[in-house]
Amino acid sequence: MLPWYSYVYRRRTPLEPTNRNYSAGKSKFAAWFVSNCNTIGGRDKLVTTLRKWIEVDQYGHCSSLKCERKDEKKCYAMLASDYKFYFSFENSLCRDYVTEKLFNILRLDVIPVVYGSANYSQHAPPHSYIDALSFPTAKALADYLIYLNNNDTAYNEYFRWKRFHRLPGWSKVARSYCDMCERLHTDNSTKVYNLKKWFVDDSHCKSKSSRDISSFINGF
């Protein structure tokens, strides 16, 4: 399935190896840009739990720290230069639901920590992100982030994928929409789809009240 917001593809020719230390100069731990303060997936509660062990700077309407959308480039530049991790937490925990919260951060020199119900291995290269729900507890996730923060060698492994993969520019992403539009104008056959079954019944969404999600976000 083609991701809605972008995709990652393999380079024809890998880039030359680099000795760059992606941790160098970064003085802050984790950042989170968020405007929706209370979501069904419980990401806000998960951040509250993680703050027991790590520092998280929260920007947006839900906190005192601000980085306006009109200054998006500056915000991303600040994120890439100052922070080691970014919380790419989805507001909904549904199958195949992956948004710009992952793809925009993959373009930067910071590690995205994802929280969602998608199979992220279908959307991003191995070792390019950290999947929160792959850990048994929120404490285990926090411990691993602390380990990476203190180990430059392990931290830099999360950027090795950039030698072999890259994200396309908008012109290539937009081509998919152009293809869809062209198909809609040329395919005149009648088709009937059950959108409720596709969008609701088969989405297999979970919420913060689901037993496994509740246990995780509350630190049990």
N, C-alpha and C positions, 0 to 999 in steps of 0.2 A: 504494500500500500504506500503511495507517495505521501509523505508528510505534508500537511496543509501549509506550513509556513516556510519550509526549506528542506534541504536534504544534503547529505555529505557524499562525495564521490571520490574514488581513488585517483591519485595523480598518475598520469602516464609515465612520468619520470620522477622518482623521489628527489626531494631536496637533499643537498649535501648535509652531512651530520654537523651539528653545532654543539659547542660547549657552553652555550648560554645557560645561566642559572635563572630560571623563571621566578625564583623566590627572592632574588636580590632586590633590596630597596623596599620591599613590602613590609610595612610596620603594623598592619591591621589584619585581623583574623578573617571574619566573614561579614558579608553585606547581604541585604535583602531589600529590593525595591518593591513596594506593595501599596496598592490603593484600596483594595477590597479587604476590609479588616476582619470579617467574620465569614468564612467559607464553609461549605458543607463537608469539605475534605479534612478540615481540622488543622490546616497548616499553621495557623496562628498559635494553636495550643502546642504544636510540636516545637515551634521556635521558643515558646515560653519554657518548655521542658529542657531544651538544649542549653538554654542560658544558665542552667544550674552548673554547667561545666565549661562552657566556652562563651566568648564575647561575640555578639551579633549586633552589628549596626543596622538599624532598620530605617529606611528612607520612605517618605511618602505621607499620605493623608493620615496614616495610623500612628505617626510618631512625630517627634519634634525635629528630626533630621529631614532636610528637604533637598531634592534634586529634581527640578522641574522637567517635564517632558520636552519643553521647548529647548532645553539644554541637553538633549539626549547624548550628543556626541561628547560633550564635556563630562557628563555623568559616567559614561562608559570608559572614557579615558582615565578618570579618577579611580574607577573600580579596578581597571587593569593594572594601574601603577601602584595602588595602595593595599589591595586586598588579595589574600591567598585563595579564598573560597567565595562562591556566590550561591545563594539558595534559590535554585530554579524550581520552586515549589508550585505545582499546579493547583488551581482552585477546585478542580473536580478530579476524582480518582476513577477514571473510566478507561476501558480497554481502547488502545490506539489513540488516546488523547494526549498529544504532545504539541506544545505551542512554541511561540517565539522565546519563551522563558529558557528553553534549552538552546535553540539555534543561535540566538543573538549572543549568548555567552560563549558558545564554542568559537566564535570569531575573535574572542579576546584572549589575553594571556592570564586567565584565571580558571580555576577548576569549578565547573558547575556541580552542585550537589542536587540531584533531582529527587522529587517526591511526587509519584504518580503511579497509576496502574498499568501503564503501557509497557510493552516489551522494548526497553530502550536499546537493546542490542540490535534491533531491526532499524534503528534510526541514527545511531551514532557508532563510531569505531570503538573497539574495546579499549579500555583504560583512558577514555576521553572524558569521563564523568564518574561520579560516585552516586550509586543508587541507594538512597536512604533505606528503602524497604527491603534491601538485601541483608540488612543487619538484624540480629535477633531483638535488639532493644535500642532505644534512643541513646542510652549510655554507651553502648558499643559503638554506635556511629560517632559520638562525640570523642571517644577514646581514639578512634582511627584518625579523625581529623587532627587531633592533638599530635598524634604520632607523625603524620605528614608535615605538620607545622614545624616539628623539631628535626626533620630528616630531609635535607635538601635533595639527596639522591632519590629517595622514594617520591618526593613531591614532583621532581622534574620528569619522572617516568610518565606522568599524566599529560605531557606535552609531546611525547615522541610521535604520536599519531599524526601530528601536523606535517611531518616529513613525507607521509604517504597519502594523506587525504587533505581535502580542502572543501570549503563551502562555496558554492557558485555565487556570482553576483545576481542582482535582482532580474536582469534581462533573461538569464537562463531559467530562473524560477518562474517568471511570468510566462514563459513559453508554454508551460503546462495549462495555464488558464486560456491561452490563445487556442491551444489544441482542443480543449473542451468546448470552447465557443464555436470553433469550426465544425466540430462533430455535431453540435446541437443544430446547426444550420443545414447540415447535409444529410443527417440520418432522419428520415421521415417515418420510420416504422413506429408503430404504437407499442408503448411499453407501460406497464403498470407496476408500481413499486409500493411496498408497505413501509412507509417512512418511519412509522412508530416502531415497527419491529426492528428496523435497522438502527435507529437513533436512540431508542429507549430500551427495548427488551434485550437486544443483543449487545448493548454497551457494557453490561456487567459492572455497573458503577458501584462503588462502595462509599460509605460516608464515615464521619468521625464516630458514629455510634456503632459501626460494624465491630464485632468483637476483636478481631485481630488489629484493626486500625486503632481502636480505642486504647488497647493495651500498649501499642507502640508509642503513640503520641503522648500518652500520659506517663511514659517511662517505666512501665511495669515489666 
